[in-house]
Amino acid sequence: MPGFISKFSKIMRQSLESTFNELDTIENEISFLTDYLELQNYVLKIDLIMNLN
C-alpha cells in the first residue's frame, strides 16, 4: 500500500505539472505511463504486460 500512495501522488503531481508545460520529454511520458499502468495493475488485480522497446 505505501508504494501505491507514492506512485499515485507522483502521477497526480506529474499530471498537474504537465498543464504548465507545452512539451515534455519522452522519458517523463514513459515514467508517467509506467506508474499509471502499475497502479491499474494493483487496483484491477490483473497482469499487464508492458513492452516499451
C-alpha positions as CSV (number, residue, x, y, z in Angstrom):
1,M,0.0,0.0,0.0
2,P,2.8,2.6,0.7
3,G,4.0,2.1,-2.9
4,F,0.5,2.7,-4.2
5,I,0.2,6.0,-2.4
6,S,3.7,7.1,-3.5
7,K,3.0,6.3,-7.2
8,F,-0.5,7.8,-7.1
9,S,0.9,11.1,-5.7
10,K,3.7,11.0,-8.3
11,I,1.3,10.7,-11.2
12,M,-1.0,13.3,-9.8
13,R,1.9,15.7,-9.4
14,Q,3.2,15.0,-12.9
15,S,-0.3,15.5,-14.3
16,L,-0.7,18.9,-12.6
17,E,2.8,20.0,-13.7
18,S,2.2,19.0,-17.3
19,T,-0.6,21.5,-17.5
20,F,2.1,24.3,-17.3
21,N,4.4,22.8,-19.9
22,E,3.6,22.6,-23.6
23,L,6.1,19.9,-24.2
24,D,7.5,17.1,-22.1
25,T,10.4,14.6,-22.6
26,I,9.7,11.1,-23.7
27,E,11.4,9.8,-20.6
28,N,8.8,11.7,-18.4
29,E,6.0,10.4,-20.5
30,I,7.2,6.8,-20.2
31,S,7.7,7.2,-16.5
32,F,4.2,8.5,-16.1
33,L,2.6,5.7,-18.2
34,T,4.6,3.0,-16.4
35,D,3.5,4.3,-13.0
36,Y,-0.1,4.6,-14.2
37,L,-0.1,1.1,-15.5
38,E,1.4,-0.3,-12.3
39,L,-1.4,1.4,-10.4
40,Q,-4.0,0.0,-12.7
41,N,-2.5,-3.4,-12.3
42,Y,-2.7,-3.0,-8.5
43,V,-6.3,-1.8,-8.5
44,L,-7.7,-4.2,-11.1
45,K,-5.6,-7.2,-9.9
46,I,-4.8,-8.2,-13.5
47,D,-1.5,-9.0,-15.1
48,L,-0.4,-6.3,-17.6
49,I,2.4,-6.9,-20.0
50,M,4.4,-3.8,-20.7
51,N,6.8,-3.6,-23.6
52,L,8.4,-0.2,-24.0
53,N,11.0,-1.1,-26.6
